[in-house]
Every structure is written in C-alpha cells, then in structure tokens.
C-alpha cells in the first residue's frame, strides 16, 4: 500500500484529503506545517507528498527543496490556490513531479497521484526513454503478450508470433511490433528475428510492478 503525506495548513482541506486518500486505499499521514512535514519525512518513508505551496513561516517551495534532501525518493505534487506559470516552472525545477491548482476535482487529483506513482515505479526499475511512449505500449494487451512471448523464447520471427497470437491479419502484429520498437522495448536482429532489449527486460519487470499496483486498487 502506497504511503502519502498531506501537507497543508488548512485543517479542513487537509482532513478532507486524508479521508479521500484513505478511501482510495492509500496509507496517509498529515502535517500542518513545512517543519512538521520535513520531520515526518526524515522518520518515515513516503511514496508521495501532497504539498501546499502557500504556507506561513516555511513556504511550500522551501519545503520542497528540503524534502529533496531528506527524502529524495518521495515524489511531490504541489497544491496551490494561486497558480501562475512562474510558480509552476519554479517548483518543477526544484523537483516537483506535478502541480495542481485549487480548487481541483478529486478524480483529477487521484489520476495524477496514480500517474506519478507509476512514473516512480518505472524510475525505480531504471527504464530509460520516452515514458509516454512506453506506457502507451504497455496499455495494449496484444503488445504485452508479444513482449512476454519474445522474452520467454529469446528470439522470435514474425510468422511465429502471428501463429502464437492466433491473429489472422499479420499486418496487425506488424503494427504492434512497430510500436514496441519505437518505445525501445524490442529490436530486430540481422536474421530478422525479434528480441527483447535491455530496457525491454526492465520494462517487463516494471509491468509486473504496475499490475500488482493496479490489482491493489480494485
């Protein structure tokens, strides 16, 4: 179960967010100030921090800088009622993963949280390349099956894949392989057989992590 720290000096909003996140199956802690947030981040491991930008004494941008030092693996999503381009650029440069303006829709917040957690899973696996392209490749069940077939057999030719997948139109298989090649997940050798790349092997490992995570949400 992923752990989230909610940091906001607004007690009502903080409590509301904690309740929502617990309902979405996240383990949740809260902090009413930046100093309290940093102390908790030192003592406990959090997967993600929801951090208010405008807080008294120690603002969110300053807290973010300190969090990057004491909890570098924790992802941070900034929350603010005063959204500007300059603020967004500043917090992203400081290491925030996302930036959400108040008031926000809960569904949008949860979607962004899950997206950031998925990105963290890929980073922990050491996968390089275009994350959007990789996630797009994994979103299709045929492409996931192709990856697993090639990984299991080490090297596979096109028509062998077509027979294994039991797809009559081989052009569909070619399309899915093209998507996987563009994502850097599979490659073709000199014998025109397909193999899994090193990043492809890491992606398969990450796929297992994501499937376990998604299953925990259902």
GULUM-533328 format. One record per residue (C-alpha): x, y, z; residue number from 1; residue in three letters; chain. Coordinates in nm, 4 decimals, always signed. Layout:
N
{lumlum {X; Y; Z}; NUM; 'ALA'; 'A'}
...
***
This chain:
218
{lumlum {+0.0000; +0.0000; +0.0000}; 1; 'UNK'; 'A'}
{lumlum {+0.1479; +0.3346; -0.1082}; 2; 'UNK'; 'A'}
{lumlum {+0.2111; +0.5972; +0.1594}; 3; 'UNK'; 'A'}
{lumlum {+0.1165; +0.9621; +0.1088}; 4; 'UNK'; 'A'}
{lumlum {+0.1934; +1.2633; +0.3286}; 5; 'UNK'; 'A'}
{lumlum {-0.0568; +1.5507; +0.3063}; 6; 'UNK'; 'A'}
{lumlum {+0.0941; +1.8885; +0.3970}; 7; 'UNK'; 'A'}
{lumlum {-0.1381; +2.1877; +0.4276}; 8; 'UNK'; 'A'}
{lumlum {-0.2006; +2.4496; +0.6956}; 9; 'UNK'; 'A'}
{lumlum {-0.5733; +2.4425; +0.6121}; 10; 'UNK'; 'A'}
{lumlum {-0.7003; +2.1861; +0.8634}; 11; 'UNK'; 'A'}
{lumlum {-1.0354; +2.1327; +0.6917}; 12; 'UNK'; 'A'}
{lumlum {-0.8848; +2.0717; +0.3480}; 13; 'UNK'; 'A'}
{lumlum {-0.6100; +1.8534; +0.4944}; 14; 'UNK'; 'A'}
{lumlum {-0.8605; +1.6313; +0.6749}; 15; 'UNK'; 'A'}
{lumlum {-1.0764; +1.6110; +0.3622}; 16; 'UNK'; 'A'}
{lumlum {-0.7806; +1.4989; +0.1504}; 17; 'UNK'; 'A'}
{lumlum {-0.6745; +1.2395; +0.4077}; 18; 'UNK'; 'A'}
{lumlum {-1.0257; +1.0928; +0.4103}; 19; 'UNK'; 'A'}
{lumlum {-1.0371; +1.0762; +0.0293}; 20; 'UNK'; 'A'}
{lumlum {-0.6946; +0.9153; +0.0008}; 21; 'UNK'; 'A'}
{lumlum {-0.7727; +0.6555; +0.2644}; 22; 'UNK'; 'A'}
{lumlum {-1.0904; +0.5746; +0.0711}; 23; 'UNK'; 'A'}
{lumlum {-0.8722; +0.5241; -0.2379}; 24; 'UNK'; 'A'}
{lumlum {-0.6638; +0.2646; -0.0477}; 25; 'UNK'; 'A'}
{lumlum {-0.3608; +0.4816; +0.0307}; 26; 'UNK'; 'A'}
{lumlum {-0.1897; +0.4874; +0.3692}; 27; 'UNK'; 'A'}
{lumlum {-0.1967; +0.8511; +0.4694}; 28; 'UNK'; 'A'}
{lumlum {-0.0258; +1.0821; +0.7181}; 29; 'UNK'; 'A'}
{lumlum {-0.0741; +1.4556; +0.7592}; 30; 'UNK'; 'A'}
{lumlum {+0.1331; +1.7580; +0.8562}; 31; 'UNK'; 'A'}
{lumlum {+0.0100; +2.1096; +0.9365}; 32; 'UNK'; 'A'}
{lumlum {+0.3373; +2.2863; +0.8553}; 33; 'UNK'; 'A'}
{lumlum {+0.6512; +2.2554; +0.6477}; 34; 'UNK'; 'A'}
{lumlum {+0.8671; +2.1878; +0.9524}; 35; 'UNK'; 'A'}
{lumlum {+0.6394; +1.9044; +1.0637}; 36; 'UNK'; 'A'}
{lumlum {+0.6426; +1.7622; +0.7106}; 37; 'UNK'; 'A'}
{lumlum {+1.0223; +1.7540; +0.6979}; 38; 'UNK'; 'A'}
{lumlum {+1.0416; +1.5886; +1.0413}; 39; 'UNK'; 'A'}
{lumlum {+0.7982; +1.3180; +0.9312}; 40; 'UNK'; 'A'}
{lumlum {+0.9801; +1.2653; +0.6011}; 41; 'UNK'; 'A'}
{lumlum {+1.3043; +1.2082; +0.7931}; 42; 'UNK'; 'A'}
{lumlum {+1.1455; +0.9476; +1.0218}; 43; 'UNK'; 'A'}
{lumlum {+0.9173; +0.7713; +0.7715}; 44; 'UNK'; 'A'}
{lumlum {+0.9289; +0.6625; +0.4073}; 45; 'UNK'; 'A'}
{lumlum {+0.6625; +0.8209; +0.1873}; 46; 'UNK'; 'A'}
{lumlum {+0.5966; +0.7373; -0.1760}; 47; 'UNK'; 'A'}
{lumlum {+0.4378; +1.0757; -0.2415}; 48; 'UNK'; 'A'}
{lumlum {+0.3865; +1.4131; -0.0726}; 49; 'UNK'; 'A'}
{lumlum {+0.0923; +1.6439; -0.1452}; 50; 'UNK'; 'A'}
{lumlum {+0.2388; +1.9826; -0.0567}; 51; 'UNK'; 'A'}
{lumlum {+0.0627; +2.3182; -0.0311}; 52; 'UNK'; 'A'}
{lumlum {+0.2650; +2.5966; -0.1917}; 53; 'UNK'; 'A'}
{lumlum {+0.1447; +2.8878; +0.0246}; 54; 'UNK'; 'A'}
{lumlum {+0.2019; +2.8222; +0.3957}; 55; 'UNK'; 'A'}
{lumlum {+0.3111; +3.0559; +0.6791}; 56; 'UNK'; 'A'}
{lumlum {+0.6695; +3.0588; +0.8148}; 57; 'UNK'; 'A'}
{lumlum {+0.8029; +2.7991; +0.5710}; 58; 'UNK'; 'A'}
{lumlum {+0.6521; +2.8066; +0.2219}; 59; 'UNK'; 'A'}
{lumlum {+0.5983; +2.5028; +0.0054}; 60; 'UNK'; 'A'}
{lumlum {+0.8835; +2.5832; -0.2338}; 61; 'UNK'; 'A'}
{lumlum {+1.1299; +2.5907; +0.0571}; 62; 'UNK'; 'A'}
{lumlum {+0.9833; +2.2708; +0.2000}; 63; 'UNK'; 'A'}
{lumlum {+1.0176; +2.1047; -0.1402}; 64; 'UNK'; 'A'}
{lumlum {+1.3883; +2.1903; -0.1524}; 65; 'UNK'; 'A'}
{lumlum {+1.4415; +2.0329; +0.1909}; 66; 'UNK'; 'A'}
{lumlum {+1.2338; +1.7255; +0.1039}; 67; 'UNK'; 'A'}
{lumlum {+1.4565; +1.6591; -0.1958}; 68; 'UNK'; 'A'}
{lumlum {+1.7476; +1.6369; +0.0524}; 69; 'UNK'; 'A'}
{lumlum {+1.5914; +1.4257; +0.3286}; 70; 'UNK'; 'A'}
{lumlum {+1.3552; +1.2107; +0.1175}; 71; 'UNK'; 'A'}
{lumlum {+1.4875; +1.2070; -0.2416}; 72; 'UNK'; 'A'}
{lumlum {+1.2784; +0.9032; -0.3417}; 73; 'UNK'; 'A'}
{lumlum {+0.9473; +1.0621; -0.2406}; 74; 'UNK'; 'A'}
{lumlum {+0.7547; +1.2221; -0.5270}; 75; 'UNK'; 'A'}
{lumlum {+0.5944; +1.5626; -0.4647}; 76; 'UNK'; 'A'}
{lumlum {+0.2759; +1.7131; -0.6080}; 77; 'UNK'; 'A'}
{lumlum {+0.2320; +2.0826; -0.5314}; 78; 'UNK'; 'A'}
{lumlum {-0.1108; +2.2285; -0.4481}; 79; 'UNK'; 'A'}
{lumlum {-0.1902; +2.5998; -0.4695}; 80; 'UNK'; 'A'}
{lumlum {-0.4793; +2.8431; -0.4945}; 81; 'UNK'; 'A'}
{lumlum {-0.2530; +3.0945; -0.6719}; 82; 'UNK'; 'A'}
{lumlum {-0.1470; +2.9153; -0.9884}; 83; 'UNK'; 'A'}
{lumlum {+0.0887; +3.1003; -1.2204}; 84; 'UNK'; 'A'}
{lumlum {+0.3262; +2.9879; -1.4921}; 85; 'UNK'; 'A'}
{lumlum {+0.6226; +3.1208; -1.2944}; 86; 'UNK'; 'A'}
{lumlum {+0.5217; +2.9252; -0.9835}; 87; 'UNK'; 'A'}
{lumlum {+0.4757; +2.6086; -1.1858}; 88; 'UNK'; 'A'}
{lumlum {+0.8145; +2.6410; -1.3556}; 89; 'UNK'; 'A'}
{lumlum {+0.9858; +2.7142; -1.0235}; 90; 'UNK'; 'A'}
{lumlum {+0.8514; +2.4097; -0.8359}; 91; 'UNK'; 'A'}
{lumlum {+0.9153; +2.1763; -1.1286}; 92; 'UNK'; 'A'}
{lumlum {+1.2753; +2.3000; -1.1391}; 93; 'UNK'; 'A'}
{lumlum {+1.3009; +2.2356; -0.7664}; 94; 'UNK'; 'A'}
{lumlum {+1.1949; +1.8745; -0.8194}; 95; 'UNK'; 'A'}
{lumlum {+0.8144; +1.8574; -0.8018}; 96; 'UNK'; 'A'}
{lumlum {+0.6533; +1.5876; -1.0175}; 97; 'UNK'; 'A'}
{lumlum {+0.3294; +1.7785; -1.0782}; 98; 'UNK'; 'A'}
{lumlum {+0.1445; +2.0999; -0.9942}; 99; 'UNK'; 'A'}
{lumlum {-0.2301; +2.1285; -0.9305}; 100; 'UNK'; 'A'}
{lumlum {-0.4350; +2.4439; -0.8878}; 101; 'UNK'; 'A'}
{lumlum {-0.7049; +2.4712; -0.6214}; 102; 'UNK'; 'A'}
{lumlum {-0.9914; +2.4080; -0.6372}; 103; 'UNK'; 'A'}
{lumlum {-0.9351; +2.0748; -0.8091}; 104; 'UNK'; 'A'}
{lumlum {-1.1520; +1.7795; -0.8986}; 105; 'UNK'; 'A'}
{lumlum {-1.0908; +1.4757; -0.6810}; 106; 'UNK'; 'A'}
{lumlum {-1.0909; +1.2386; -0.9787}; 107; 'UNK'; 'A'}
{lumlum {-0.8245; +1.4508; -1.1462}; 108; 'UNK'; 'A'}
{lumlum {-0.6142; +1.4555; -0.8290}; 109; 'UNK'; 'A'}
{lumlum {-0.6340; +1.0771; -0.7879}; 110; 'UNK'; 'A'}
{lumlum {-0.5484; +1.0258; -1.1546}; 111; 'UNK'; 'A'}
{lumlum {-0.2410; +1.2453; -1.1203}; 112; 'UNK'; 'A'}
{lumlum {-0.1345; +1.0730; -0.7991}; 113; 'UNK'; 'A'}
{lumlum {-0.1536; +0.7310; -0.9634}; 114; 'UNK'; 'A'}
{lumlum {+0.0295; +0.8600; -1.2675}; 115; 'UNK'; 'A'}
{lumlum {+0.3151; +0.9971; -1.0566}; 116; 'UNK'; 'A'}
{lumlum {+0.3373; +0.6705; -0.8607}; 117; 'UNK'; 'A'}
{lumlum {+0.3522; +0.4747; -1.1886}; 118; 'UNK'; 'A'}
{lumlum {+0.6326; +0.7008; -1.3102}; 119; 'UNK'; 'A'}
{lumlum {+0.8196; +0.6365; -0.9854}; 120; 'UNK'; 'A'}
{lumlum {+0.7839; +0.2614; -1.0418}; 121; 'UNK'; 'A'}
{lumlum {+0.9480; +0.2995; -1.3831}; 122; 'UNK'; 'A'}
{lumlum {+1.2273; +0.5132; -1.2432}; 123; 'UNK'; 'A'}
{lumlum {+1.2993; +0.2544; -0.9747}; 124; 'UNK'; 'A'}
{lumlum {+1.3370; -0.0080; -1.2493}; 125; 'UNK'; 'A'}
{lumlum {+1.5892; +0.2057; -1.4351}; 126; 'UNK'; 'A'}
{lumlum {+1.3906; +0.2201; -1.7604}; 127; 'UNK'; 'A'}
{lumlum {+1.5122; +0.4928; -1.9952}; 128; 'UNK'; 'A'}
{lumlum {+1.3358; +0.6558; -2.2897}; 129; 'UNK'; 'A'}
{lumlum {+1.0047; +0.8268; -2.3561}; 130; 'UNK'; 'A'}
{lumlum {+0.7769; +0.7328; -2.0656}; 131; 'UNK'; 'A'}
{lumlum {+0.4578; +0.8252; -2.2521}; 132; 'UNK'; 'A'}
{lumlum {+0.5636; +0.6020; -2.5408}; 133; 'UNK'; 'A'}
{lumlum {+0.6451; +0.3139; -2.3053}; 134; 'UNK'; 'A'}
{lumlum {+0.3161; +0.3450; -2.1162}; 135; 'UNK'; 'A'}
{lumlum {+0.1282; +0.3586; -2.4468}; 136; 'UNK'; 'A'}
{lumlum {+0.2969; +0.0346; -2.5491}; 137; 'UNK'; 'A'}
{lumlum {+0.2024; -0.1359; -2.2239}; 138; 'UNK'; 'A'}
{lumlum {-0.1592; -0.0193; -2.2429}; 139; 'UNK'; 'A'}
{lumlum {-0.2413; -0.2699; -2.5196}; 140; 'UNK'; 'A'}
{lumlum {-0.2908; -0.6380; -2.4210}; 141; 'UNK'; 'A'}
{lumlum {-0.1589; -0.7661; -2.7572}; 142; 'UNK'; 'A'}
{lumlum {+0.1650; -0.5728; -2.7119}; 143; 'UNK'; 'A'}
{lumlum {+0.2021; -0.7029; -2.3585}; 144; 'UNK'; 'A'}
{lumlum {+0.1578; -1.0585; -2.4878}; 145; 'UNK'; 'A'}
{lumlum {+0.4128; -1.0006; -2.7655}; 146; 'UNK'; 'A'}
{lumlum {+0.6636; -0.8795; -2.5082}; 147; 'UNK'; 'A'}
{lumlum {+0.6129; -1.1874; -2.2936}; 148; 'UNK'; 'A'}
{lumlum {+0.6386; -1.4276; -2.5882}; 149; 'UNK'; 'A'}
{lumlum {+0.9632; -1.2743; -2.7124}; 150; 'UNK'; 'A'}
{lumlum {+1.1080; -1.2624; -2.3601}; 151; 'UNK'; 'A'}
{lumlum {+1.0223; -1.6281; -2.2983}; 152; 'UNK'; 'A'}
{lumlum {+1.1580; -1.7542; -2.6318}; 153; 'UNK'; 'A'}
{lumlum {+1.4528; -1.5099; -2.6518}; 154; 'UNK'; 'A'}
{lumlum {+1.4229; -1.4746; -3.0317}; 155; 'UNK'; 'A'}
{lumlum {+1.1079; -1.4966; -3.2462}; 156; 'UNK'; 'A'}
{lumlum {+1.0340; -1.4415; -3.6154}; 157; 'UNK'; 'A'}
{lumlum {+0.7262; -1.2539; -3.7340}; 158; 'UNK'; 'A'}
{lumlum {+0.5203; -1.5508; -3.8565}; 159; 'UNK'; 'A'}
{lumlum {+0.5978; -1.7408; -3.5377}; 160; 'UNK'; 'A'}
{lumlum {+0.4483; -1.4513; -3.3434}; 161; 'UNK'; 'A'}
{lumlum {+0.1443; -1.4428; -3.5718}; 162; 'UNK'; 'A'}
{lumlum {+0.0782; -1.8144; -3.5099}; 163; 'UNK'; 'A'}
{lumlum {+0.1388; -1.7827; -3.1364}; 164; 'UNK'; 'A'}
{lumlum {-0.1004; -1.4888; -3.1102}; 165; 'UNK'; 'A'}
{lumlum {-0.3561; -1.6617; -3.3341}; 166; 'UNK'; 'A'}
{lumlum {-0.4181; -1.3432; -3.5329}; 167; 'UNK'; 'A'}
{lumlum {-0.5180; -1.3906; -3.8966}; 168; 'UNK'; 'A'}
{lumlum {-0.4090; -1.0472; -4.0169}; 169; 'UNK'; 'A'}
{lumlum {-0.0305; -1.0342; -3.9769}; 170; 'UNK'; 'A'}
{lumlum {-0.0298; -0.6595; -4.0519}; 171; 'UNK'; 'A'}
{lumlum {-0.1861; -0.6039; -3.7090}; 172; 'UNK'; 'A'}
{lumlum {+0.1069; -0.7821; -3.5493}; 173; 'UNK'; 'A'}
{lumlum {+0.3494; -0.5724; -3.7537}; 174; 'UNK'; 'A'}
{lumlum {+0.1789; -0.2566; -3.6251}; 175; 'UNK'; 'A'}
{lumlum {+0.2119; -0.3645; -3.2611}; 176; 'UNK'; 'A'}
{lumlum {+0.5760; -0.4643; -3.3091}; 177; 'UNK'; 'A'}
{lumlum {+0.6419; -0.1225; -3.4641}; 178; 'UNK'; 'A'}
{lumlum {+0.5010; +0.0426; -3.1503}; 179; 'UNK'; 'A'}
{lumlum {+0.7250; -0.1715; -2.9297}; 180; 'UNK'; 'A'}
{lumlum {+1.0303; -0.0941; -3.1413}; 181; 'UNK'; 'A'}
{lumlum {+0.9614; +0.2804; -3.1253}; 182; 'UNK'; 'A'}
{lumlum {+0.9430; +0.2515; -2.7458}; 183; 'UNK'; 'A'}
{lumlum {+1.2804; +0.0753; -2.7434}; 184; 'UNK'; 'A'}
{lumlum {+1.1298; -0.2416; -2.5939}; 185; 'UNK'; 'A'}
{lumlum {+1.2054; -0.4855; -2.8790}; 186; 'UNK'; 'A'}
{lumlum {+1.4537; -0.4869; -3.1665}; 187; 'UNK'; 'A'}
{lumlum {+1.5167; -0.6897; -3.4823}; 188; 'UNK'; 'A'}
{lumlum {+1.8465; -0.8698; -3.5370}; 189; 'UNK'; 'A'}
{lumlum {+2.0289; -0.9394; -3.8632}; 190; 'UNK'; 'A'}
{lumlum {+1.8311; -1.2625; -3.9088}; 191; 'UNK'; 'A'}
{lumlum {+1.5103; -1.0520; -3.8943}; 192; 'UNK'; 'A'}
{lumlum {+1.4095; -1.2136; -3.5654}; 193; 'UNK'; 'A'}
{lumlum {+1.2756; -1.0081; -3.2760}; 194; 'UNK'; 'A'}
{lumlum {+1.4403; -0.9910; -2.9349}; 195; 'UNK'; 'A'}
{lumlum {+1.3794; -0.8015; -2.6130}; 196; 'UNK'; 'A'}
{lumlum {+1.6147; -0.5123; -2.5463}; 197; 'UNK'; 'A'}
{lumlum {+1.7760; -0.4498; -2.2099}; 198; 'UNK'; 'A'}
{lumlum {+1.5254; -0.1709; -2.1453}; 199; 'UNK'; 'A'}
{lumlum {+1.2540; -0.4123; -2.2590}; 200; 'UNK'; 'A'}
{lumlum {+1.3557; -0.6577; -1.9877}; 201; 'UNK'; 'A'}
{lumlum {+1.3425; -0.3779; -1.7298}; 202; 'UNK'; 'A'}
{lumlum {+1.0035; -0.2730; -1.8660}; 203; 'UNK'; 'A'}
{lumlum {+0.8690; -0.6250; -1.8171}; 204; 'UNK'; 'A'}
{lumlum {+0.9816; -0.6100; -1.4561}; 205; 'UNK'; 'A'}
{lumlum {+0.8070; -0.2754; -1.4190}; 206; 'UNK'; 'A'}
{lumlum {+0.4962; -0.4175; -1.5847}; 207; 'UNK'; 'A'}
{lumlum {+0.4726; -0.6730; -1.3059}; 208; 'UNK'; 'A'}
{lumlum {+0.5042; -0.3934; -1.0502}; 209; 'UNK'; 'A'}
{lumlum {+0.2286; -0.1918; -1.2209}; 210; 'UNK'; 'A'}
{lumlum {-0.0028; -0.4922; -1.2494}; 211; 'UNK'; 'A'}
{lumlum {+0.0420; -0.5620; -0.8788}; 212; 'UNK'; 'A'}
{lumlum {-0.0254; -0.1941; -0.8007}; 213; 'UNK'; 'A'}
{lumlum {-0.3350; -0.1762; -1.0230}; 214; 'UNK'; 'A'}
{lumlum {-0.4696; -0.5012; -0.8781}; 215; 'UNK'; 'A'}
{lumlum {-0.4418; -0.3483; -0.5301}; 216; 'UNK'; 'A'}
{lumlum {-0.6673; -0.0606; -0.6418}; 217; 'UNK'; 'A'}
{lumlum {-0.9542; -0.2889; -0.7471}; 218; 'UNK'; 'A'}
***
